[in-house]
Amino acid sequence: MHTSKFLRNFAVENRKTMSENKMNWARIWEITRKYILNKYIIVLLVFGVVMIFVGNQSAVQRVRRARTIDSLRTERDMYYDRSQRLDDKLRALRSSKDSLERFARERYLMHCENEDVYIVKDSE
């Protein structure tokens, strides 16, 4: 008997707290409904969604274009540096006959007549 009394009291208390919670949520909903259903707020939200997600000038498109521009700038700088290095090598080759001969011997394994060429490779 003692257990059933406890369960009845618990059920009554639980019903009270549940009804209080429902009342609190109802009050909160009434307060927020005024602001959510305000026509100006609705128009601002629709405008914000359109500006962020829709169209060619949307924020999403701008971020994509900015990333593309950054990658293209990086690639341009890489090619510019490479071009500068190759121009320096070309100037060095054109500067003297000895540097041109050295380049031909190292790169294309050219040699003069009556000359032996030995290729030594690392065993890495």
Secondary structure, DSSP 8 states (H G I E B T S, - for coil): -HHHHHHHHHHHHHHHHHHHHHHHHHHHHHHHHHHHT-HHHHHHHHHHHHHHHSSTTSHHHHHHHHHHHHHHHHHHHHHHHHHHHHHHHHHHHHH-HHHHHHHHHHHH----TT----------
